[in-house]
Amino acid sequence: YATSVQAVYEFCRIHSLVHASVSELDLAMVEFMNAGFLEGDGGYVGSRLLAALSYIRPELGRPCDMAVHRAKQALRGWKRLAPGFSRLPLPWEVVAG
């Protein structure tokens, strides 16, 4: 969780985004999620970020109920436009060794 939140804080530092208040943090998370989507990251990155944020900053509620509603909407859109996928099974030769 720490690395997910640290990635957002680093993103804020690089792009000069303020994240002192909850609304500023919400906006920074939306920008981070938009950048992740454009870079081709999976929606799991945003899901992990919201979970990490609710763990590290418990004042936001569980799981970040309405405190970061824009970020939750961005995550919903991210998952809709880039749905997850399942991995192919291992070939029997690899399993049997």
C-alpha positions as CSV (number, residue, x, y, z in Angstrom):
1,Y,0.0,0.0,0.0
2,A,2.8,2.4,0.8
3,T,4.2,2.2,-2.7
4,S,0.8,3.0,-4.3
5,V,0.4,6.1,-2.2
6,Q,4.0,7.1,-2.6
7,A,3.5,6.9,-6.4
8,V,0.7,9.4,-6.1
9,Y,2.7,11.7,-3.9
10,E,5.6,11.5,-6.3
11,F,3.3,12.2,-9.2
12,C,2.0,15.3,-7.3
13,R,5.5,16.5,-6.7
14,I,6.5,16.1,-10.4
15,H,3.4,17.8,-11.7
16,S,3.2,20.5,-8.9
17,L,-0.1,19.3,-7.6
18,V,-1.2,20.1,-4.1
19,H,-2.7,17.4,-2.0
20,A,-3.2,19.0,1.4
21,S,-7.0,18.9,1.6
22,V,-9.2,16.0,0.7
23,S,-10.6,17.8,-2.4
24,E,-7.1,18.5,-3.6
25,L,-6.1,14.9,-3.0
26,D,-9.2,13.8,-4.9
27,L,-8.2,15.9,-7.9
28,A,-4.6,14.7,-7.7
29,M,-5.8,11.1,-7.7
30,V,-8.0,11.8,-10.8
31,E,-5.0,13.2,-12.6
32,F,-2.9,10.2,-11.6
33,M,-5.5,7.8,-12.8
34,N,-5.9,9.6,-16.1
35,A,-2.2,9.4,-16.6
36,G,-2.2,5.7,-15.7
37,F,-4.9,5.0,-18.1
38,L,-3.1,6.9,-20.9
39,E,0.1,4.9,-20.2
40,G,-1.8,1.7,-20.5
41,D,-1.9,0.6,-16.9
42,G,-4.6,-1.8,-15.8
43,G,-7.5,-0.7,-13.6
44,Y,-6.1,-2.7,-10.8
45,V,-3.7,0.1,-10.2
46,G,-6.5,2.5,-9.3
47,S,-8.3,-0.1,-7.2
48,R,-5.1,-0.7,-5.2
49,L,-4.6,3.0,-4.8
50,L,-8.1,3.6,-3.4
51,A,-7.7,0.6,-1.0
52,A,-4.3,1.9,0.1
53,L,-5.6,5.4,0.6
54,S,-8.5,4.2,2.8
55,Y,-5.9,2.2,4.9
56,I,-3.3,4.9,5.2
57,R,-5.8,7.8,5.7
58,P,-8.7,6.3,7.7
59,E,-10.4,9.7,8.0
60,L,-11.5,9.3,4.4
61,G,-13.8,6.5,5.3
62,R,-14.2,2.9,4.1
63,P,-13.4,2.5,1.2
64,C,-13.0,6.3,0.7
65,D,-16.8,6.5,0.7
66,M,-17.7,9.9,-0.7
67,A,-14.5,11.8,0.2
68,V,-12.8,11.1,-3.1
69,H,-15.9,10.7,-5.3
70,R,-14.2,12.0,-8.4
71,A,-11.4,9.5,-8.1
72,K,-14.0,6.7,-7.7
73,Q,-15.7,7.9,-10.9
74,A,-12.4,8.0,-12.7
75,L,-11.7,4.4,-11.6
76,R,-15.1,3.3,-12.8
77,G,-14.5,4.8,-16.2
78,W,-10.9,3.4,-16.3
79,K,-12.3,-0.1,-15.7
80,R,-15.0,0.3,-18.2
81,L,-12.6,1.4,-21.0
82,A,-9.8,-1.0,-20.1
83,P,-11.4,-4.1,-18.6
84,G,-9.2,-6.7,-16.8
85,F,-8.2,-9.9,-18.5
86,S,-7.4,-13.4,-17.3
87,R,-4.0,-15.0,-17.8
88,L,-3.5,-18.0,-20.0
89,P,-3.0,-21.3,-18.2
90,L,0.5,-22.7,-17.9
91,P,1.3,-25.4,-20.5
92,W,1.3,-28.9,-19.1
93,E,5.1,-29.2,-20.0
94,V,5.9,-26.4,-17.7
95,V,3.7,-27.8,-14.8
96,A,5.0,-31.3,-15.2
97,G,8.6,-30.0,-15.4
